Amino acid sequence: MPIPVIWGITVGFGFLAWGVFAAQYIWPAISKRERAEALRPILVLHGFRYIGLAVLIPGVVSPQLPATVFARELAYGDLAAATLALIALAALRTRLAEPLVWIFNIFGTADLLNAFYQGSRISLADTPGLLGAGYFIPVFGVPLLLVTHILAFRLVQLKSAAQEKASSESTVSASGAARKRKKRAQCIAFIRSTKWTT
């Protein structure tokens, strides 16, 4: 079997296996949690993306790989994504949580997609020996990371929609309560203004 086909199968199975795992185990466990608690394990996982720096170490990967744009962008992009994940994790209980999670999630997803693009530019699928022991990063780690980015996007969107709905319901409820108070006050004023004669 040609190496690019084996490469495609391993990456494809990585996405399939992690997608099924996420649908069967991760999403049911986190979807019912409050947003900060649901995002916490995803952000902690992405804190381990510093592992991408391994592509800059000759011996772990082929000596030719660290000099490539692919390796530099992968390594420093992963380090930046790990840093953003940990910053978002630290801010989960603050008003900055939502924008920081969005920034991390957009940047982290773009970084992984860029790594696939750069890898295809250097024909990584034709020469997987360039990755050496780092071969398991794109076939095992990257699918997990992309799947959890999808989960994080879903969590932030669902929780934001739920918060907007709750906010509008509380506004409607508050305005309804205000109308009731106003009517009650009008009734009391009417009763007091009316002179009862016996």
N, C-alpha and C positions, 0 to 999 in steps of 0.2 A: 504494500500500500504506500503511495507517495506521502512524503513527510507533511506537505501542506494539508492533505486530507486528514491525516492523524491529528495535526494541530487543530484543524477546524472541529473535528469530532470531540477532542478533549475540551476545548473552550465551550462548544455547544452543550456538552454534557454537564459542564460546570454550571452553566446558566440554568439548565433544566433541573439539575439536582437541587441547587440552592433555591430556585423558584418554588419547587414542590415543598422543600423544607420550610421555606418562609410561609407559604400558604397554609401548610398543615400545622405548624408548630409556633412560628414566631408571631405571625399576625394575630392568631387567636389569643395569644398570651398578652400582647401589648395593646391591642385595639380597645380593650375595655378599661385601660388605665387612664388616669389623668395625664394630660399631654406631657408634662415634665417627666413623669415617671416612665411614660412610654418611650420617650426619646432618649432617656438616660443610657440604656444598654447599647443603642445604636451609636451614640456619640462616643461611648467608651471603646467600642469595637474599632471605630475609625481613629481613635487615638493611637492605635498600633500601626498606623500607616507609615510610621518612620521606617518600617522594614523595607520600604522601597529604596532606601539609601544603599541597600545591598548591591544594586546594579552599578554602583561606582567603585566596587571593590574587586580588583583583578584577583582571580583565584576562586572567588564565589561565582563570578561570571567570566566569560572569555576576556582576555586582556585587551581585545579590540573594542569591546562594548562601552567601557566607561568614557571613551572619547567622543561618542556619538551624541547628537542632539537628543535622540530618543532617551538615552540613559540619563542625561542631565535633566531633561524636562520631567521624566518619570520620577526621579529621585527627589528633586526639589519641589515638584508639585505635590508629591505624597507627603513630604515633610510639612509643607504649608497647609495641606488638608488636615493632617493630624493636629497641627497647632490650632487651626480654626475649630476643629471638633472639640478640643479641650477647652478653648475659650467659650464656646457655646455651652458646653457642659457646666462650666463654672457659673455661667449667667442664667441657667435654666429657671431660677426662681426670681428673676428680675424682669423689669419691663423691656430689657434689651434682648431677651431670649428669642423672641420670634424673628427679629431681623437677623440676629447672629446665626440662627439655625438655617434661615434661608440662604445667607451668604455662604456658610459652610457647605450646604447641600448643593447649591448651584456650582460653586467652585470645585467641590470634590467630584461631582458628576462630570463636569467639563474636563477635569484633569484625567480621569479614567478614560474618557472617550478620546482625548488627545493622545494618550499613551497607545491606544489601539491604532490610531491613525499613524502616529510616528513609527510604531512597530511595523505597520504594513509598508511604509516608505522605505525601510531598510530590509524588507523581505524577511522579517523575523520568522514567518511560517516556513520559509525555505531553509533557514539556518537556525533552528532552535538551540543548537549547541552554543550559540552566542550567549544565551542566558545561563548556561551551566545549571547550578543548583537553583538559580532564580526562575527556572522554567515553571515552577509551581505557583509563582506569583500570578501570572496571567491566566493559568488554567484552573486554579483553586481559589486564590484570594480575590482577584478582580471580580469574578462573577458574584461572590458573596457581597463584596462592597457595593457593586451596582444594584443588586437586589435590595440591600438595606437602604440605599439612597432612595429607591422607589418607595419603600415603606415610609421613610422619613417625609418625603413629599406628600404622601397620602395622609400621614398623621397630621402634618401641619395644615393641609387643606381641609381635612375633615374637622379638626378641632377649631379652626378659624371659622368655618361655616357654622358649627354648633354654637360658638360664642356669639356670632352675629345674630343668629336666630334667638338665642337666649336674651341677648341685649334688646332686640326689637320686641320680644314678648314681654320683657320687664317694662319697656317703655309703654307698650300698649296697656299692660296691667296697671302701671302707675297712672297713666292718663285716665283709665277707667275709674280708678280709685279717686282721683282728683274730681272727676265729674260727680261721683256719688257724694263726696264731701260737700261739693258746691250745692247740689240739690238739697242735701240735708240742712245745710246752713240757710238756704232759701226758705225751706219749710219752717224752720224754727223762727226765722225772722217774720214770716207771714203770720204764724201763730201768735207771736208776741205783739205784732202790730194790730192784730184784730182785737177789738174790745168785746169781751164777753159780758153780756148783760144777763142778769137773772130775773 
